[in-house]
Amino acid sequence: TGRAIEVAAISEPLFIEEAYTKYPAFKPAAEEEKVIEAARAINESNKPVLVVGRGALISGAEKEIYDLAVKGDIPVTTSPDGKTIIDENDSLWAGIAGSYGMDCANQTIHDADLVIYVGTAVGDQITHDWKIPKLDTKVVQIDIDGAELGRNYPNTIGLLGDAKVVVAQLLEKVNKVNRAEWRQEAAENLRKTMEAYEPYMKSDAVPIRPERLCVEVSKALPDDAVLVSDTGFSAVWTSIALKMRPTQKYLRAAGSLGWAFPGALGAKCGAPERPVICLIGDGGFFYHMSEMETAARYGINTVTIINNNQVMAQCLIDLNQVHKDKADKGTSRVQFININFSKIAENMGCLGIRVERAEDIGPAIKKALDANRPAIVEVMTDGTATVPPSFIAGR
């Protein structure tokens, strides 16, 4: 039986409206009185911090945000999606914020007396379930969607407009000040966090630590690389251990496990002149591994790095290890059999490389980038490794 559906065919000229060939199509400025109010709050603040998200990257606000941070001597944190808004080796960088982020950024946001959100939803993930900042902290929020302004924090000065335009408005009215003591506090938070990660990031252990994998990927990334990260553990490890810079681009699967691989193929089709690297776990790769054939057939020459720990473990932290007194009975880990993805890749027309020692990661990535065909670099990692739990002071 079914339902009758109308089908129509039209033949009309195609009209291309110039305003809609870019996104966002329009870049509105914020109300002047709100800009003055926000600038006054920044000028009067002793411990301001910037929290920057993908909206700022879409807007192209990198320079304006950096200039504001320099002029106001303000530490810069980002969401995972805000990576590359600032060079992560810059002295202004204070880490990745939120549940997928770093202790240092969360501590700095917790201790701030003013949090300036630019182009990021102030949701559960970036606020670590609304624990950072504290509820009574003053907030400046810049967003092009008015429905986002002040949704979760009562002391919010909302600036409705495009991130690039509004930050430029603020830049004119913010005082040039020296907040050396506050910046040193943020820098010390970063130092402590990186010191805690260092044993894993420099580890020569076999199987390989995923943090070391991310460090080696960071070293091997070309200046114009696009990195596509999967969700869950992959997103946390790339956020905290893989440093990037503004000439590069970071994209992540936000909740759809396995999307990173087909997403990377799409990124390569959209930017064929740029090297595109995907970082994904073996569990995520299983979802779309058949697309290796698509990549080989159409010559979509991405490099896919599989973090193969032979485990499916998508809980954000292993609660049974971290909080023994509050064991989560729902935490589970599925052990896979030893699948050799590099051999499957070769059978499907791609270059396949299996890496078992940390020092071989960099050369394998270089070989893959130079291969002129789709490449799979399978890195055998430690299946017992879990991401570090993010924390806030006083939790």
C-alpha positions in Angstrom: 0.0 0.0 0.0 2.2 2.8 1.3 1.7 6.5 1.0 1.4 8.7 -2.1 4.3 11.2 -2.3 4.3 14.1 -4.8 7.4 14.3 -6.9 8.2 17.4 -8.9 10.9 18.3 -11.4 11.7 21.9 -12.2 14.1 23.5 -14.7 14.9 27.0 -13.6 18.1 29.1 -13.7 20.4 28.8 -10.8 20.8 32.0 -8.8 23.9 32.3 -6.6 23.6 35.0 -3.9 27.1 36.2 -3.0 26.3 36.8 0.7 25.5 33.1 1.1 28.7 31.8 -0.4 30.4 32.1 3.0 29.5 31.2 6.5 28.3 33.1 8.5 26.6 35.0 5.7 26.3 38.1 8.0 28.6 39.4 10.7 26.5 41.5 13.1 28.1 43.8 15.7 27.0 43.8 19.3 25.1 46.7 20.9 27.5 49.5 21.9 26.3 49.8 25.5 26.8 46.0 26.0 30.3 46.3 24.6 31.1 49.2 27.0 29.7 47.1 29.9 31.8 44.1 29.0 34.9 46.1 28.5 34.4 47.7 31.9 34.1 44.2 33.5 37.4 43.1 31.8 39.2 46.3 32.9 38.0 45.9 36.5 38.9 42.2 36.6 42.0 40.8 38.4 41.8 37.3 37.0 40.0 37.1 33.6 40.3 34.1 31.4 39.3 33.5 27.8 37.4 30.3 26.8 37.3 30.0 23.0 35.3 27.6 20.9 34.7 26.6 17.3 32.5 29.6 16.6 35.5 31.8 16.8 37.3 29.7 14.2 34.3 29.8 11.9 34.2 33.5 12.3 38.0 33.9 11.5 38.6 35.7 14.8 42.0 34.3 15.6 43.9 37.6 15.3 41.4 39.6 17.2 41.3 37.1 20.1 45.1 37.0 20.3 45.3 40.8 20.2 42.7 41.0 23.0 44.7 38.4 25.1 47.9 40.3 24.6 46.4 43.8 25.3 44.5 42.6 28.4 47.3 40.1 29.5 44.6 37.4 29.6 45.3 33.6 29.6 43.6 31.7 26.7 41.9 28.3 27.1 39.9 26.6 24.4 37.3 23.9 24.0 38.6 20.9 22.1 36.8 22.3 19.0 38.7 25.6 19.6 42.1 24.0 19.1 44.3 26.0 16.7 42.8 29.4 17.7 46.2 29.9 19.3 49.5 28.3 19.1 49.6 25.7 21.9 53.2 26.5 22.6 52.4 30.2 23.1 52.9 31.6 26.6 49.3 32.8 26.6 47.9 29.3 26.1 46.5 27.9 29.3 45.1 24.5 28.2 42.0 22.8 27.0 38.9 23.3 29.1 36.1 21.0 30.3 35.4 17.3 30.7 37.5 16.5 27.6 40.2 18.9 28.8 43.1 19.5 31.2 43.4 20.0 34.9 45.3 23.3 34.3 42.6 24.9 32.2 39.8 23.8 34.6 41.8 25.1 37.6 42.4 28.5 35.9 38.7 28.9 35.0 37.7 27.8 38.5 39.9 30.5 40.1 39.1 33.3 37.6 36.9 36.2 38.6 35.7 36.8 35.0 35.3 34.2 32.3 35.0 35.4 28.7 33.3 32.9 26.4 33.8 33.4 22.7 32.0 31.3 20.2 31.3 28.3 22.4 28.1 26.9 23.9 28.3 27.1 27.7 27.1 23.5 28.1 27.8 20.6 30.3 31.0 19.5 28.6 32.9 22.9 28.5 31.8 23.7 32.1 32.6 20.2 33.4 28.9 19.7 34.3 28.6 23.3 35.3 31.2 23.1 38.0 33.6 25.5 36.3 33.3 28.4 36.6 31.6 28.8 40.0 28.0 29.8 39.7 28.5 33.3 41.0 31.4 34.1 38.7 30.9 37.0 36.4 30.7 36.0 32.7 31.1 37.8 29.4 29.6 35.6 26.6 29.9 36.4 22.9 27.7 34.4 20.6 25.9 34.8 17.3 22.9 32.9 18.6 20.9 35.0 21.1 19.4 31.8 22.6 22.8 30.9 24.0 23.4 34.1 25.9 23.1 33.7 29.7 21.4 30.3 29.5 23.5 28.7 32.4 25.2 31.5 34.3 23.2 34.3 36.0 25.9 37.0 36.1 26.3 37.1 32.3 26.9 40.1 30.1 25.7 38.8 26.7 27.2 40.2 23.5 25.0 39.2 20.5 27.0 39.2 17.3 29.8 37.6 15.2 32.9 36.7 17.2 35.4 38.5 15.0 33.4 41.7 14.9 32.5 41.7 18.6 36.0 40.9 19.8 37.3 43.8 17.6 34.7 46.1 19.3 36.0 45.0 22.7 39.6 45.4 21.6 39.1 49.1 21.1 37.7 49.6 24.6 39.8 47.2 26.8 42.7 48.8 28.6 46.3 47.6 28.1 47.2 46.2 31.5 49.8 43.9 33.1 48.4 40.9 34.9 51.7 39.2 35.4 50.8 37.6 38.7 47.6 36.0 37.3 49.3 34.9 34.1 52.0 33.3 36.2 49.4 31.4 38.2 47.8 30.1 35.0 51.3 29.2 33.7 52.0 27.3 36.9 48.8 25.3 36.5 49.9 24.4 33.0 53.3 23.4 34.2 52.0 21.1 36.9 49.6 19.4 34.5 52.2 18.8 31.8 54.6 17.5 34.4 51.9 14.9 35.4 51.5 13.9 31.7 55.2 13.8 30.9 56.0 10.2 32.0 53.3 9.0 29.5 54.1 11.4 26.8 57.8 10.4 26.8 57.3 6.7 27.5 59.1 4.1 25.4 56.9 1.4 26.7 55.7 -1.5 24.5 52.7 -1.6 23.9 52.9 2.1 23.2 51.2 4.7 25.4 48.5 6.7 23.5 49.9 9.9 24.9 53.2 9.1 23.3 51.4 8.3 20.0 49.8 11.8 20.1 53.1 13.5 20.8 54.7 11.7 17.8 51.7 12.7 15.6 52.1 16.3 16.7 55.7 16.3 15.6 54.9 14.7 12.3 52.0 17.0 11.3 52.7 19.3 8.4 52.1 23.0 9.0 49.0 23.0 6.9 47.6 19.7 8.1 44.0 19.0 8.9 43.6 16.6 11.8 40.3 14.7 12.2 39.9 13.1 15.6 37.3 10.6 16.7 35.1 11.1 19.7 35.6 9.7 23.3 39.1 8.7 24.3 40.5 9.8 20.9 39.2 13.3 21.4 40.6 13.6 25.0 44.0 12.3 24.0 44.3 14.5 21.0 43.0 17.5 23.0 45.6 17.2 25.8 48.6 15.6 24.3 48.7 16.7 20.7 49.8 20.3 20.4 48.7 22.3 17.3 49.1 25.7 15.8 46.9 28.2 13.9 48.1 27.1 10.4 46.6 23.7 11.1 43.0 22.7 11.6 41.4 20.3 14.1 38.1 18.6 13.6 36.5 16.1 15.9 33.6 13.7 15.8 31.3 15.2 18.5 29.5 12.1 19.7 29.3 9.9 16.6 31.9 7.1 17.2 33.7 6.2 14.1 32.7 9.3 12.1 36.3 10.6 12.0 37.3 8.2 9.2 34.6 9.1 6.7 34.8 12.7 8.0 38.5 12.8 7.1 37.6 11.6 3.6 35.2 14.4 3.2 37.7 16.9 4.5 40.2 15.7 1.9 37.6 16.1 -0.8 36.9 19.6 0.4 40.6 20.6 0.7 42.5 18.3 -1.6 45.6 20.4 -1.5 46.0 19.9 2.3 47.3 16.8 4.1 44.5 15.2 6.1 45.3 12.9 9.0 42.6 11.0 10.9 43.3 9.6 14.4 40.8 7.0 15.5 40.6 4.0 17.8 40.2 0.4 16.6 36.6 0.3 18.0 35.6 3.4 16.1 37.4 2.3 12.9 35.3 -0.9 12.8 32.2 1.2 12.1 33.3 2.5 8.7 36.4 0.5 7.7 34.7 -0.5 4.4 35.3 3.1 3.3 39.0 2.1 2.7 37.7 0.7 -0.6 36.0 4.0 -1.4 39.2 5.9 -0.6 41.3 3.6 -2.8 38.8 3.6 -5.7 38.5 7.4 -5.8 42.1 8.2 -4.8 41.2 10.1 -1.6 44.6 10.1 -0.1 44.2 10.5 3.6 46.4 9.1 6.3 44.5 7.2 9.0 46.2 6.5 12.3 44.5 3.7 14.2 45.1 3.7 17.9 44.8 -0.1 18.1 44.6 -1.1 21.8 42.4 -4.1 20.9 39.8 -2.8 23.3 36.5 -1.0 23.1 36.5 1.4 26.1 34.4 4.4 25.5 33.8 5.5 29.1 35.5 8.8 29.5 37.4 7.6 32.5 37.9 4.2 34.1 35.9 4.9 37.2 36.8 1.7 38.8 40.5 2.7 38.8 40.1 6.4 39.5 37.4 6.4 42.2 37.6 3.0 43.9 35.3 4.2 46.6 32.6 5.1 44.0 33.0 2.2 41.5 30.6 2.6 38.6 29.1 -0.8 37.9 28.3 0.3 34.4 31.9 0.7 33.3 32.8 -2.0 30.8 35.7 -2.9 28.5 35.3 -5.2 25.5 38.5 -7.1 24.5 38.9 -7.6 20.8 40.8 -10.3 19.1 44.1 -9.3 17.4 42.9 -7.8 14.1 45.7 -6.7 11.7 44.2 -3.6 10.1 47.3 -2.9 8.0 46.9 -6.2 6.1 43.2 -5.5 5.5 44.2 -2.1 4.2 46.6 -3.6 1.7 43.9 -6.0 0.5 41.6 -3.1 0.0 44.0 -1.1 -2.1 45.6 1.2 0.6 49.0 1.4 2.0 49.1 -0.5 5.3 51.8 -0.1 8.1 51.8 -1.7 11.5 53.9 0.1 14.2 54.8 -1.5 17.5 57.5 0.8 18.8 57.2 4.5 19.6 60.3 5.5 17.7 58.8 4.1 14.5 55.6 6.3 14.5 57.1 9.4 13.0 58.8 7.6 10.0 55.6 5.6 9.4 53.5 8.8 9.2 56.1 10.4 6.8 56.0 7.3 4.6 52.2 7.4 4.6 52.1 11.1 3.7 54.5 10.5 0.8 52.6 7.4 -0.5 50.2 9.2 -2.9 47.5 6.8 -2.0 45.2 6.2 1.0 47.3 5.0 4.0 46.5 3.2 7.2 49.1 3.5 10.0 48.1 1.0 12.7 49.8 1.7 16.1 49.7 -1.0 18.7 49.0 0.7 22.0 48.4 -0.2 25.7 44.9 -1.5 26.2 44.9 -0.7 29.9 45.6 3.1 29.4 42.7 5.4 30.2 42.4 9.1 29.9 43.2 11.2 32.9 40.1 12.4 34.8 39.6 16.2 34.6 39.2 17.9 38.0 38.3 21.2 39.6 39.6 22.5 42.9 37.4 21.7 45.9 35.3 19.1 44.1 
